[in-house]
Amino acid sequence: MSAPQSTYRDRIVTKLTAAFAPAALDVIDESAQHHGHGGWREGGETHFRVRIAAAALAGLSRVEQHRRINAVLAAELAERVHALAIEATAA
Amino acid sequence: MTDTHAMIDTEVQSNDVVLFMKGTPQMPMCGFSGQVVQILDYLGVPYKGINVLASNELRQGIKDYSNWPTIPQLYVKGEFIGGADIVREMFQAGELQSHLKSRGLQVRETA
């Protein structure tokens, strides 16, 4: 019996947790708000909002914070995730 | 250097404020692009909007240009500022206004 396929949300949480050990992490699927817009797909998981607070992001510019997060999620962005809203703070 | 890269570079270097976006400032085709348009319009800063939906090469090329996977992308005086989230955070903190002024650009003062 194969394990249930993990969702993109689960993958995002797992990868960000491993990469940044965040003090707080919220990954919200906002795909429903973009129903019918560009990049939307049946089943959702195309538009996410990430709220992350992590000491690992301290001392970085906003652009650099976002780049680190985007790099960790490069596979997800390439495969399915169309939009990734990021609210990052150094905790 | 590809033609697309050269074209992007020319736009970024020759315009004070450039927004690579989906759609046009008059008709944004994406909520995130629309947010940045609203902020720039509110600040009254002249900018050039470039519609990446006009060509697949441009749509991919702008992502490669700044190693940034999403659109919109805002450039001021040749420098990459950020995407929709960063522009909004900077605007709300007053940092976008001060950054534009520090680059010699006029920002509409609001009472």
N, CA and C atoms of all chains as a GROMACS GRO file, in nm:
protein
  606
    1MET      N    1   0.085  -0.119   0.000
    1MET     CA    2   0.000   0.000   0.000
    1MET      C    3   0.088   0.124   0.000
    2SER      N    4   0.061   0.212  -0.093
    2SER     CA    5   0.145   0.330  -0.101
    2SER      C    6   0.093   0.438  -0.007
    3ALA      N    7   0.186   0.517   0.038
    3ALA     CA    8   0.149   0.627   0.128
    3ALA      C    9   0.066   0.729   0.050
    4PRO      N   10  -0.025   0.797   0.116
    4PRO     CA   11  -0.101   0.900   0.045
    4PRO      C   12  -0.006   1.007  -0.006
    5GLN      N   13  -0.034   1.057  -0.124
    5GLN     CA   14   0.051   1.158  -0.184
    5GLN      C   15   0.044   1.286  -0.100
    6SER      N   16   0.162   1.336  -0.066
    6SER     CA   17   0.161   1.456   0.017
    6SER      C   18   0.119   1.575  -0.068
    7THR      N   19   0.051   1.668  -0.006
    7THR     CA   20   0.005   1.786  -0.077
    7THR      C   21   0.120   1.885  -0.092
    8TYR      N   22   0.100   1.980  -0.182
    8TYR     CA   23   0.202   2.084  -0.198
    8TYR      C   24   0.215   2.165  -0.069
    9ARG      N   25   0.104   2.185  -0.001
    9ARG     CA   26   0.113   2.257   0.125
    9ARG      C   27   0.204   2.183   0.222
   10ASP      N   28   0.187   2.052   0.232
   10ASP     CA   29   0.272   1.972   0.321
   10ASP      C   30   0.419   1.983   0.279
   11ARG      N   31   0.441   1.976   0.149
   11ARG     CA   32   0.579   1.984   0.100
   11ARG      C   33   0.641   2.118   0.135
   12ILE      N   34   0.563   2.225   0.121
   12ILE     CA   35   0.615   2.359   0.151
   12ILE      C   36   0.649   2.370   0.300
   13VAL      N   37   0.559   2.320   0.383
   13VAL     CA   38   0.583   2.326   0.528
   13VAL      C   39   0.708   2.246   0.563
   14THR      N   40   0.719   2.126   0.507
   14THR     CA   41   0.832   2.039   0.539
   14THR      C   42   0.964   2.104   0.497
   15LYS      N   43   0.966   2.158   0.376
   15LYS     CA   44   1.091   2.215   0.324
   15LYS      C   45   1.132   2.342   0.398
   16LEU      N   46   1.034   2.428   0.427
   16LEU     CA   47   1.068   2.552   0.497
   16LEU      C   48   1.112   2.522   0.640
   17THR      N   49   1.047   2.425   0.703
   17THR     CA   50   1.085   2.388   0.839
   17THR      C   51   1.228   2.335   0.842
   18ALA      N   52   1.260   2.250   0.744
   18ALA     CA   53   1.396   2.194   0.739
   18ALA      C   54   1.500   2.301   0.710
   19ALA      N   55   1.466   2.396   0.624
   19ALA     CA   56   1.565   2.494   0.580
   19ALA      C   57   1.588   2.606   0.682
   20PHE      N   58   1.481   2.648   0.752
   20PHE     CA   59   1.492   2.769   0.834
   20PHE      C   60   1.462   2.748   0.982
   21ALA      N   61   1.416   2.630   1.021
   21ALA     CA   62   1.377   2.606   1.161
   21ALA      C   63   1.297   2.724   1.215
   22PRO      N   64   1.187   2.760   1.152
   22PRO     CA   65   1.117   2.884   1.188
   22PRO      C   66   1.053   2.880   1.327
   23ALA      N   67   1.053   2.996   1.390
   23ALA     CA   68   0.983   3.009   1.519
   23ALA      C   69   0.832   3.010   1.495
   24ALA      N   70   0.791   3.058   1.380
   24ALA     CA   71   0.649   3.057   1.344
   24ALA      C   72   0.640   3.036   1.193
   25LEU      N   73   0.544   2.955   1.155
   25LEU     CA   74   0.526   2.928   1.012
   25LEU      C   75   0.379   2.901   0.984
   26ASP      N   76   0.329   2.972   0.886
   26ASP     CA   77   0.190   2.957   0.843
   26ASP      C   78   0.192   2.945   0.691
   27VAL      N   79   0.138   2.838   0.640
   27VAL     CA   80   0.128   2.822   0.493
   27VAL      C   81  -0.019   2.808   0.458
   28ILE      N   82  -0.069   2.906   0.386
   28ILE     CA   83  -0.212   2.913   0.360
   28ILE      C   84  -0.237   2.896   0.211
   29ASP      N   85  -0.327   2.805   0.177
   29ASP     CA   86  -0.366   2.786   0.037
   29ASP      C   87  -0.476   2.888   0.004
   30GLU      N   88  -0.440   2.987  -0.076
   30GLU     CA   89  -0.535   3.093  -0.112
   30GLU      C   90  -0.588   3.074  -0.253
   31SER      N   91  -0.572   2.952  -0.305
   31SER     CA   92  -0.607   2.929  -0.446
   31SER      C   93  -0.752   2.964  -0.476
   32ALA      N   94  -0.840   2.936  -0.379
   32ALA     CA   95  -0.983   2.960  -0.404
   32ALA      C   96  -1.010   3.106  -0.435
   33GLN      N   97  -0.927   3.196  -0.377
   33GLN     CA   98  -0.946   3.340  -0.403
   33GLN      C   99  -0.909   3.377  -0.546
   34HIS      N  100  -0.839   3.285  -0.612
   34HIS     CA  101  -0.792   3.316  -0.747
   34HIS      C  102  -0.862   3.230  -0.851
   35HIS      N  103  -0.977   3.173  -0.813
   35HIS     CA  104  -1.052   3.085  -0.901
   35HIS      C  105  -1.072   3.150  -1.037
   36GLY      N  106  -1.030   3.080  -1.141
   36GLY     CA  107  -1.052   3.130  -1.277
   36GLY      C  108  -0.947   3.230  -1.323
   37HIS      N  109  -0.860   3.276  -1.232
   37HIS     CA  110  -0.754   3.369  -1.273
   37HIS      C  111  -0.638   3.290  -1.332
   38GLY      N  112  -0.541   3.363  -1.384
   38GLY     CA  113  -0.424   3.300  -1.443
   38GLY      C  114  -0.356   3.207  -1.345
   39GLY      N  115  -0.320   3.088  -1.393
   39GLY     CA  116  -0.244   2.996  -1.311
   39GLY      C  117  -0.328   2.907  -1.222
   40TRP      N  118  -0.457   2.939  -1.211
   40TRP     CA  119  -0.542   2.858  -1.125
   40TRP      C  120  -0.567   2.722  -1.192
   41ARG      N  121  -0.573   2.618  -1.106
   41ARG     CA  122  -0.602   2.484  -1.160
   41ARG      C  123  -0.705   2.416  -1.072
   42GLU      N  124  -0.777   2.323  -1.134
   42GLU     CA  125  -0.871   2.241  -1.059
   42GLU      C  126  -0.796   2.173  -0.944
   43GLY      N  127  -0.854   2.176  -0.825
   43GLY     CA  128  -0.788   2.113  -0.711
   43GLY      C  129  -0.707   2.210  -0.627
   44GLY      N  130  -0.692   2.334  -0.674
   44GLY     CA  131  -0.624   2.435  -0.594
   44GLY      C  132  -0.473   2.409  -0.585
   45GLU      N  133  -0.414   2.454  -0.471
   45GLU     CA  134  -0.270   2.439  -0.448
   45GLU      C  135  -0.186   2.509  -0.554
   46THR      N  136  -0.238   2.620  -0.602
   46THR     CA  137  -0.162   2.699  -0.699
   46THR      C  138  -0.117   2.833  -0.641
   47HIS      N  139  -0.194   2.885  -0.547
   47HIS     CA  140  -0.164   3.016  -0.489
   47HIS      C  141  -0.148   2.999  -0.337
   48PHE      N  142  -0.030   3.028  -0.288
   48PHE     CA  143  -0.005   3.012  -0.144
   48PHE      C  144   0.044   3.143  -0.083
   49ARG      N  145   0.015   3.157   0.045
   49ARG     CA  146   0.073   3.265   0.125
   49ARG      C  147   0.157   3.202   0.235
   50VAL      N  148   0.280   3.246   0.247
   50VAL     CA  149   0.370   3.195   0.349
   50VAL      C  150   0.398   3.306   0.449
   51ARG      N  151   0.367   3.280   0.574
   51ARG     CA  152   0.408   3.371   0.682
   51ARG      C  153   0.514   3.298   0.762
   52ILE      N  154   0.632   3.355   0.765
   52ILE     CA  155   0.742   3.285   0.830
   52ILE      C  156   0.821   3.382   0.917
   53ALA      N  157   0.853   3.337   1.036
   53ALA     CA  158   0.941   3.411   1.125
   53ALA      C  159   1.056   3.318   1.161
   54ALA      N  160   1.176   3.358   1.126
   54ALA     CA  161   1.289   3.269   1.149
   54ALA      C  162   1.416   3.349   1.173
   55ALA      N  163   1.491   3.308   1.275
   55ALA     CA  164   1.618   3.374   1.304
   55ALA      C  165   1.714   3.359   1.187
   56ALA      N  166   1.696   3.252   1.109
   56ALA     CA  167   1.784   3.227   0.995
   56ALA      C  168   1.773   3.337   0.889
   57LEU      N  169   1.666   3.417   0.896
   57LEU     CA  170   1.646   3.522   0.797
   57LEU      C  171   1.698   3.658   0.846
   58ALA      N  172   1.754   3.659   0.967
   58ALA     CA  173   1.801   3.786   1.024
   58ALA      C  174   1.918   3.840   0.944
   59GLY      N  175   1.923   3.971   0.934
   59GLY     CA  176   2.036   4.036   0.870
   59GLY      C  177   2.031   4.036   0.719
   60LEU      N  178   1.924   3.979   0.662
   60LEU     CA  179   1.911   3.974   0.517
   60LEU      C  180   1.815   4.083   0.470
   61SER      N  181   1.840   4.135   0.350
   61SER     CA  182   1.744   4.229   0.291
   61SER      C  183   1.616   4.154   0.258
   62ARG      N  184   1.511   4.229   0.234
   62ARG     CA  185   1.384   4.164   0.198
   62ARG      C  186   1.401   4.080   0.072
   63VAL      N  187   1.470   4.137  -0.026
   63VAL     CA  188   1.489   4.063  -0.151
   63VAL      C  189   1.563   3.932  -0.124
   64GLU      N  190   1.665   3.940  -0.040
   64GLU     CA  191   1.744   3.820  -0.010
   64GLU      C  192   1.661   3.718   0.070
   65GLN      N  193   1.578   3.765   0.161
   65GLN     CA  194   1.489   3.674   0.236
   65GLN      C  195   1.399   3.598   0.140
   66HIS      N  196   1.338   3.673   0.048
   66HIS     CA  197   1.247   3.609  -0.047
   66HIS      C  198   1.322   3.513  -0.140
   67ARG      N  199   1.443   3.554  -0.179
   67ARG     CA  200   1.522   3.466  -0.267
   67ARG      C  201   1.552   3.333  -0.199
   68ARG      N  202   1.588   3.338  -0.071
   68ARG     CA  203   1.619   3.213   0.001
   68ARG      C  204   1.496   3.123   0.006
   69ILE      N  205   1.381   3.183   0.032
   69ILE     CA  206   1.257   3.105   0.042
   69ILE      C  207   1.220   3.050  -0.095
   70ASN      N  208   1.227   3.134  -0.197
   70ASN     CA  209   1.195   3.087  -0.333
   70ASN      C  210   1.289   2.974  -0.375
   71ALA      N  211   1.416   2.984  -0.336
   71ALA     CA  212   1.512   2.881  -0.376
   71ALA      C  213   1.477   2.747  -0.313
   72VAL      N  214   1.436   2.749  -0.187
   72VAL     CA  215   1.398   2.625  -0.118
   72VAL      C  216   1.277   2.562  -0.186
   73LEU      N  217   1.190   2.645  -0.241
   73LEU     CA  218   1.065   2.596  -0.301
   73LEU      C  219   1.069   2.597  -0.454
   74ALA      N  220   1.188   2.593  -0.510
   74ALA     CA  221   1.203   2.603  -0.656
   74ALA      C  222   1.126   2.492  -0.728
   75ALA      N  223   1.132   2.371  -0.675
   75ALA     CA  224   1.065   2.259  -0.742
   75ALA      C  225   0.914   2.280  -0.742
   76GLU      N  226   0.861   2.323  -0.630
   76GLU     CA  227   0.716   2.344  -0.619
   76GLU      C  228   0.672   2.457  -0.712
   77LEU      N  229   0.753   2.563  -0.720
   77LEU     CA  230   0.719   2.674  -0.808
   77LEU      C  231   0.723   2.629  -0.955
   78ALA      N  232   0.817   2.543  -0.986
   78ALA     CA  233   0.829   2.498  -1.125
   78ALA      C  234   0.715   2.404  -1.163
   79GLU      N  235   0.673   2.321  -1.065
   79GLU     CA  236   0.575   2.216  -1.097
   79GLU      C  237   0.432   2.269  -1.100
   80ARG      N  238   0.394   2.341  -0.998
   80ARG     CA  239   0.252   2.371  -0.986
   80ARG      C  240   0.221   2.508  -0.927
   81VAL      N  241   0.303   2.548  -0.828
   81VAL     CA  242   0.269   2.669  -0.754
   81VAL      C  243   0.292   2.791  -0.842
   82HIS      N  244   0.186   2.866  -0.862
   82HIS     CA  245   0.186   2.977  -0.956
   82HIS      C  246   0.220   3.109  -0.886
   83ALA      N  247   0.173   3.122  -0.763
   83ALA     CA  248   0.194   3.245  -0.689
   83ALA      C  249   0.229   3.213  -0.545
   84LEU      N  250   0.331   3.281  -0.496
   84LEU     CA  251   0.375   3.260  -0.358
   84LEU      C  252   0.389   3.397  -0.293
   85ALA      N  253   0.290   3.430  -0.212
   85ALA     CA  254   0.298   3.556  -0.137
   85ALA      C  255   0.379   3.528  -0.011
   86ILE      N  256   0.475   3.615   0.019
   86ILE     CA  257   0.565   3.589   0.131
   86ILE      C  258   0.561   3.705   0.229
   87GLU      N  259   0.539   3.671   0.356
   87GLU     CA  260   0.554   3.769   0.464
   87GLU      C  261   0.660   3.712   0.556
   88ALA      N  262   0.779   3.769   0.546
   88ALA     CA  263   0.891   3.713   0.621
   88ALA      C  264   0.940   3.811   0.728
   89THR      N  265   0.967   3.759   0.847
   89THR     CA  266   1.030   3.839   0.949
   89THR      C  267   1.142   3.757   1.013
   90ALA      N  268   1.243   3.827   1.060
   90ALA     CA  269   1.350   3.759   1.132
   90ALA      C  270   1.309   3.753   1.278
   91ALA      N  271   1.292   3.634   1.328
   91ALA     CA  272   1.244   3.618   1.467
   91ALA      C  273   1.362   3.606   1.562
   92MET      N  274   2.485   3.667  -2.411
   92MET     CA  275   2.366   3.741  -2.370
   92MET      C  276   2.260   3.730  -2.479
   93THR      N  277   2.142   3.686  -2.444
   93THR     CA  278   2.035   3.669  -2.542
   93THR      C  279   1.973   3.803  -2.579
   94ASP      N  280   1.900   3.803  -2.688
   94ASP     CA  281   1.828   3.924  -2.728
   94ASP      C  282   1.731   3.969  -2.620
   95THR      N  283   1.663   3.871  -2.559
   95THR     CA  284   1.565   3.905  -2.457
   95THR      C  285   1.633   3.971  -2.338
   96HIS      N  286   1.744   3.911  -2.295
   96HIS     CA  287   1.819   3.968  -2.184
   96HIS      C  288   1.864   4.110  -2.216
   97ALA      N  289   1.913   4.129  -2.338
   97ALA     CA  290   1.959   4.261  -2.379
   97ALA      C  291   1.844   4.361  -2.381
   98MET      N  292   1.728   4.316  -2.428
   98MET     CA  293   1.612   4.404  -2.433
   98MET      C  294   1.569   4.445  -2.292
   99ILE      N  295   1.565   4.347  -2.201
   99ILE     CA  296   1.527   4.377  -2.063
   99ILE      C  297   1.627   4.474  -2.002
  100ASP      N  298   1.753   4.446  -2.024
  100ASP     CA  299   1.858   4.530  -1.966
  100ASP      C  300   1.846   4.674  -2.016
  101THR      N  301   1.817   4.690  -2.144
  101THR     CA  302   1.800   4.824  -2.200
  101THR      C  303   1.684   4.897  -2.133
  102GLU      N  304   1.572   4.828  -2.115
  102GLU     CA  305   1.456   4.889  -2.049
  102GLU      C  306   1.490   4.930  -1.906
  103VAL      N  307   1.556   4.839  -1.835
  103VAL     CA  308   1.586   4.863  -1.693
  103VAL      C  309   1.684   4.979  -1.678
  104GLN      N  310   1.781   4.986  -1.770
  104GLN     CA  311   1.884   5.089  -1.757
  104GLN      C  312   1.839   5.226  -1.810
  105SER      N  313   1.741   5.226  -1.901
  105SER     CA  314   1.708   5.353  -1.966
  105SER      C  315   1.581   5.418  -1.912
  106ASN      N  316   1.512   5.350  -1.820
  106ASN     CA  317   1.393   5.410  -1.758
  106ASN      C  318   1.415   5.420  -1.607
  107ASP      N  319   1.375   5.532  -1.548
  107ASP     CA  320   1.395   5.551  -1.404
  107ASP      C  321   1.319   5.444  -1.324
  108VAL      N  322   1.195   5.423  -1.360
  108VAL     CA  323   1.111   5.327  -1.288
  108VAL      C  324   1.044   5.236  -1.392
  109VAL      N  325   1.067   5.106  -1.379
  109VAL     CA  326   1.011   5.009  -1.472
  109VAL      C  327   0.939   4.901  -1.393
  110LEU      N  328   0.819   4.871  -1.437
  110LEU     CA  329   0.744   4.762  -1.376
  110LEU      C  330   0.717   4.655  -1.482
  111PHE      N  331   0.774   4.537  -1.462
  111PHE     CA  332   0.740   4.421  -1.545
  111PHE      C  333   0.618   4.357  -1.482
  112MET      N  334   0.512   4.346  -1.559
  112MET     CA  335   0.384   4.309  -1.501
  112MET      C  336   0.304   4.225  -1.600
  113LYS      N  337   0.195   4.169  -1.548
  113LYS     CA  338   0.100   4.100  -1.634
  113LYS      C  339  -0.012   4.197  -1.668
  114GLY      N  340  -0.026   4.225  -1.796
  114GLY     CA  341  -0.121   4.326  -1.839
  114GLY      C  342  -0.053   4.461  -1.848
  115THR      N  343  -0.133   4.566  -1.850
  115THR     CA  344  -0.081   4.702  -1.863
  115THR      C  345  -0.125   4.782  -1.741
  116PRO      N  346  -0.060   4.896  -1.716
  116PRO     CA  347  -0.105   4.980  -1.603
  116PRO      C  348  -0.254   5.014  -1.614
  117GLN      N  349  -0.303   5.030  -1.737
  117GLN     CA  350  -0.444   5.062  -1.755
  117GLN      C  351  -0.532   4.940  -1.731
  118MET      N  352  -0.480   4.822  -1.762
  118MET     CA  353  -0.558   4.700  -1.746
  118MET      C  354  -0.470   4.585  -1.695
  119PRO      N  355  -0.442   4.585  -1.564
  119PRO     CA  356  -0.361   4.474  -1.510
  119PRO      C  357  -0.439   4.342  -1.523
  120MET      N  358  -0.365   4.236  -1.555
  120MET     CA  359  -0.429   4.106  -1.573
  120MET      C  360  -0.405   4.012  -1.455
  121CYS      N  361  -0.358   4.068  -1.344
  121CYS     CA  362  -0.325   3.987  -1.229
  121CYS      C  363  -0.332   4.077  -1.106
  122GLY      N  364  -0.387   4.025  -0.997
  122GLY     CA  365  -0.406   4.106  -0.877
  122GLY      C  366  -0.276   4.160  -0.820
  123PHE      N  367  -0.170   4.080  -0.828
  123PHE     CA  368  -0.043   4.123  -0.770
  123PHE      C  369   0.016   4.238  -0.852
  124SER      N  370   0.008   4.227  -0.984
  124SER     CA  371   0.053   4.338  -1.068
  124SER      C  372  -0.032   4.462  -1.042
  125GLY      N  373  -0.162   4.441  -1.026
  125GLY     CA  374  -0.253   4.553  -1.002
  125GLY      C  375  -0.220   4.628  -0.874
  126GLN      N  376  -0.176   4.554  -0.771
  126GLN     CA  377  -0.141   4.619  -0.644
  126GLN      C  378  -0.025   4.716  -0.662
  127VAL      N  379   0.075   4.673  -0.737
  127VAL     CA  380   0.193   4.759  -0.755
  127VAL      C  381   0.157   4.881  -0.840
  128VAL      N  382   0.074   4.861  -0.941
  128VAL     CA  383   0.025   4.972  -1.023
  128VAL      C  384  -0.044   5.076  -0.934
  129GLN      N  385  -0.129   5.028  -0.844
  129GLN     CA  386  -0.202   5.120  -0.756
  129GLN      C  387  -0.106   5.200  -0.669
  130ILE      N  388  -0.003   5.135  -0.617
  130ILE     CA  389   0.093   5.204  -0.530
  130ILE      C  390   0.169   5.309  -0.609
  131LEU      N  391   0.217   5.272  -0.728
  131LEU     CA  392   0.293   5.368  -0.809
  131LEU      C  393   0.205   5.485  -0.852
  132ASP      N  394   0.081   5.455  -0.888
  132ASP     CA  395  -0.012   5.562  -0.927
  132ASP      C  396  -0.040   5.653  -0.809
  133TYR      N  397  -0.056   5.594  -0.691
  133TYR     CA  398  -0.082   5.672  -0.570
  133TYR      C  399   0.034   5.766  -0.543
  134LEU      N  400   0.155   5.719  -0.564
  134LEU     CA  401   0.272   5.801  -0.538
  134LEU      C  402   0.297   5.901  -0.651
  135GLY      N  403   0.226   5.883  -0.761
  135GLY     CA  404   0.238   5.977  -0.871
  135GLY      C  405   0.374   5.973  -0.938
  136VAL      N  406   0.442   5.861  -0.926
  136VAL     CA  407   0.574   5.851  -0.986
  136VAL      C  408   0.560   5.796  -1.128
  137PRO      N  409   0.622   5.864  -1.225
  137PRO     CA  410   0.613   5.814  -1.363
  137PRO      C  411   0.688   5.681  -1.374
  138TYR      N  412   0.628   5.588  -1.445
  138TYR     CA  413   0.694   5.459  -1.463
  138TYR      C  414   0.654   5.400  -1.597
  139LYS      N  415   0.735   5.306  -1.641
  139LYS     CA  416   0.703   5.233  -1.762
  139LYS      C  417   0.656   5.094  -1.725
  140GLY      N  418   0.536   5.059  -1.769
  140GLY     CA  419   0.485   4.924  -1.746
  140GLY      C  420   0.512   4.838  -1.868
  141ILE      N  421   0.570   4.721  -1.845
  141ILE     CA  422   0.599   4.630  -1.956
  141ILE      C  423   0.522   4.501  -1.935
  142ASN      N  424   0.440   4.468  -2.032
  142ASN     CA  425   0.351   4.352  -2.022
  142ASN      C  426   0.426   4.225  -2.061
  143VAL      N  427   0.453   4.140  -1.962
  143VAL     CA  428   0.530   4.019  -1.991
  143VAL      C  429   0.445   3.915  -2.065
  144LEU      N  430   0.313   3.933  -2.063
  144LEU     CA  431   0.227   3.840  -2.134
  144LEU      C  432   0.239   3.857  -2.286
  145ALA      N  433   0.308   3.965  -2.326
  145ALA     CA  434   0.323   3.990  -2.470
  145ALA      C  435   0.413   3.887  -2.537
  146SER      N  436   0.501   3.824  -2.459
  146SER     CA  437   0.590   3.725  -2.522
  146SER      C  438   0.638   3.624  -2.418
  147ASN      N  439   0.643   3.498  -2.459
  147ASN     CA  440   0.690   3.393  -2.369
  147ASN      C  441   0.837   3.412  -2.335
  148GLU      N  442   0.915   3.462  -2.430
  148GLU     CA  443   1.058   3.484  -2.404
  148GLU      C  444   1.075   3.589  -2.295
  149LEU      N  445   0.994   3.693  -2.302
  149LEU     CA  446   1.002   3.799  -2.202
  149LEU      C  447   0.956   3.748  -2.066
  150ARG      N  448   0.848   3.672  -2.067
  150ARG     CA  449   0.792   3.620  -1.942
  150ARG      C  450   0.894   3.534  -1.868
  151GLN      N  451   0.966   3.449  -1.943
  151GLN     CA  452   1.070   3.367  -1.880
  151GLN      C  453   1.196   3.449  -1.857
  152GLY      N  454   1.228   3.536  -1.953
  152GLY     CA  455   1.353   3.611  -1.946
  152GLY      C  456   1.361   3.702  -1.824
  153ILE      N  457   1.249   3.760  -1.785
  153ILE     CA  458   1.253   3.851  -1.670
  153ILE      C  459   1.276   3.774  -1.541
  154LYS      N  460   1.230   3.649  -1.538
  154LYS     CA  461   1.255   3.565  -1.420
  154LYS      C  462   1.404   3.532  -1.408
  155ASP      N  463   1.466   3.507  -1.522
  155ASP     CA  464   1.609   3.474  -1.523
  155ASP      C  465   1.694   3.599  -1.494
  156TYR      N  466   1.646   3.713  -1.543
  156TYR     CA  467   1.725   3.837  -1.536
  156TYR      C  468   1.765   3.871  -1.393
  157SER      N  469   1.668   3.861  -1.302
  157SER     CA  470   1.697   3.895  -1.162
  157SER      C  471   1.691   3.774  -1.070
  158ASN      N  472   1.691   3.654  -1.129
  158ASN     CA  473   1.681   3.534  -1.046
  158ASN      C  474   1.565   3.549  -0.948
  159TRP      N  475   1.449   3.579  -1.005
  159TRP     CA  476   1.329   3.604  -0.925
  159TRP      C  477   1.214   3.533  -0.996
  160PRO      N  478   1.146   3.439  -0.928
  160PRO     CA  479   1.059   3.347  -1.002
  160PRO      C  480   0.919   3.399  -1.032
  161THR      N  481   0.887   3.518  -0.984
  161THR     CA  482   0.748   3.563  -0.998
  161THR      C  483   0.741   3.703  -1.058
  162ILE      N  484   0.622   3.738  -1.101
  162ILE     CA  485   0.590   3.867  -1.162
  162ILE      C  486   0.475   3.925  -1.080
  163PRO      N  487   0.471   4.051  -1.049
  163PRO     CA  488   0.549   4.163  -1.103
  163PRO      C  489   0.690   4.177  -1.045
  164GLN      N  490   0.768   4.260  -1.113
  164GLN     CA  491   0.901   4.297  -1.066
  164GLN      C  492   0.920   4.447  -1.090
  165LEU      N  493   0.964   4.515  -0.984
  165LEU     CA  494   0.984   4.660  -0.992
  165LEU      C  495   1.133   4.694  -0.991
  166TYR      N  496   1.171   4.783  -1.084
  166TYR     CA  497   1.310   4.830  -1.092
  166TYR      C  498   1.312   4.982  -1.080
  167VAL      N  499   1.406   5.033  -1.000
  167VAL     CA  500   1.424   5.178  -0.987
  167VAL      C  501   1.569   5.210  -1.017
  168LYS      N  502   1.590   5.295  -1.116
  168LYS     CA  503   1.725   5.338  -1.154
  168LYS      C  504   1.817   5.218  -1.174
  169GLY      N  505   1.765   5.119  -1.244
  169GLY     CA  506   1.848   5.004  -1.277
  169GLY      C  507   1.859   4.898  -1.171
  170GLU      N  508   1.797   4.923  -1.055
  170GLU     CA  509   1.812   4.830  -0.943
  170GLU      C  510   1.681   4.756  -0.919
  171PHE      N  511   1.692   4.625  -0.900
  171PHE     CA  512   1.574   4.544  -0.868
  171PHE      C  513   1.528   4.574  -0.725
  172ILE      N  514   1.402   4.611  -0.710
  172ILE     CA  515   1.347   4.646  -0.578
  172ILE      C  516   1.278   4.526  -0.516
  173GLY      N  517   1.194   4.458  -0.593
  173GLY     CA  518   1.125   4.343  -0.538
  173GLY      C  519   0.996   4.315  -0.614
  174GLY      N  520   0.920   4.218  -0.559
  174GLY     CA  521   0.791   4.183  -0.614
  174GLY      C  522   0.680   4.252  -0.538
  175ALA      N  523   0.558   4.203  -0.555
  175ALA     CA  524   0.441   4.271  -0.498
  175ALA      C  525   0.448   4.280  -0.346
  176ASP      N  526   0.489   4.173  -0.279
  176ASP     CA  527   0.491   4.175  -0.132
  176ASP      C  528   0.590   4.278  -0.080
  177ILE      N  529   0.709   4.279  -0.140
  177ILE     CA  530   0.814   4.370  -0.093
  177ILE      C  531   0.775   4.515  -0.121
  178VAL      N  532   0.721   4.540  -0.239
  178VAL     CA  533   0.681   4.677  -0.273
  178VAL      C  534   0.574   4.725  -0.175
  179ARG      N  535   0.478   4.638  -0.144
  179ARG     CA  536   0.373   4.678  -0.051
  179ARG      C  537   0.428   4.703   0.090
  180GLU      N  538   0.514   4.613   0.136
  180GLU     CA  539   0.574   4.632   0.269
  180GLU      C  540   0.654   4.762   0.276
  181MET      N  541   0.731   4.788   0.170
  181MET     CA  542   0.812   4.910   0.168
  181MET      C  543   0.724   5.034   0.164
  182PHE      N  544   0.616   5.026   0.085
  182PHE     CA  545   0.523   5.139   0.075
  182PHE      C  546   0.460   5.166   0.211
  183GLN      N  547   0.414   5.061   0.277
  183GLN     CA  548   0.345   5.079   0.405
  183GLN      C  549   0.440   5.133   0.512
  184ALA      N  550   0.568   5.098   0.499
  184ALA     CA  551   0.666   5.146   0.597
  184ALA      C  552   0.723   5.283   0.559
  185GLY      N  553   0.683   5.334   0.442
  185GLY     CA  554   0.737   5.462   0.396
  185GLY      C  555   0.874   5.449   0.331
  186GLU      N  556   0.923   5.326   0.322
  186GLU     CA  557   1.058   5.305   0.268
  186GLU      C  558   1.063   5.322   0.116
  187LEU      N  559   0.953   5.287   0.050
  187LEU     CA  560   0.951   5.301  -0.096
  187LEU      C  561   0.960   5.449  -0.133
  188GLN      N  562   0.884   5.531  -0.059
  188GLN     CA  563   0.884   5.674  -0.084
  188GLN      C  564   1.024   5.732  -0.064
  189SER      N  565   1.087   5.694   0.048
  189SER     CA  566   1.220   5.749   0.077
  189SER      C  567   1.324   5.695  -0.022
  190HIS      N  568   1.304   5.571  -0.064
  190HIS     CA  569   1.398   5.515  -0.161
  190HIS      C  570   1.390   5.590  -0.294
  191LEU      N  571   1.267   5.616  -0.340
  191LEU     CA  572   1.248   5.687  -0.466
  191LEU      C  573   1.309   5.827  -0.456
  192LYS      N  574   1.284   5.893  -0.344
  192LYS     CA  575   1.337   6.029  -0.326
  192LYS      C  576   1.489   6.027  -0.323
  193SER      N  577   1.544   5.925  -0.258
  193SER     CA  578   1.690   5.917  -0.248
  193SER      C  579   1.753   5.895  -0.385
  194ARG      N  580   1.673   5.846  -0.481
  194ARG     CA  581   1.723   5.828  -0.617
  194ARG      C  582   1.686   5.948  -0.705
  195GLY      N  583   1.640   6.054  -0.641
  195GLY     CA  584   1.613   6.177  -0.715
  195GLY      C  585   1.478   6.179  -0.785
  196LEU      N  586   1.387   6.092  -0.746
  196LEU     CA  587   1.257   6.086  -0.812
  196LEU      C  588   1.151   6.156  -0.728
  197GLN      N  589   1.061   6.224  -0.798
  197GLN     CA  590   0.955   6.300  -0.731
  197GLN      C  591   0.844   6.206  -0.684
  198VAL      N  592   0.805   6.222  -0.560
  198VAL     CA  593   0.694   6.145  -0.506
  198VAL      C  594   0.588   6.243  -0.459
  199ARG      N  595   0.466   6.213  -0.493
  199ARG     CA  596   0.356   6.302  -0.452
  199ARG      C  597   0.344   6.299  -0.300
  200GLU      N  598   0.347   6.417  -0.242
  200GLU     CA  599   0.332   6.428  -0.097
  200GLU      C  600   0.184   6.428  -0.062
  201THR      N  601   0.147   6.347   0.035
  201THR     CA  602   0.008   6.345   0.076
  201THR      C  603  -0.004   6.402   0.216
  202ALA      N  604  -0.111   6.476   0.236
  202ALA     CA  605  -0.131   6.543   0.365
  202ALA      C  606  -0.164   6.442   0.474
   0.00000   0.00000   0.00000
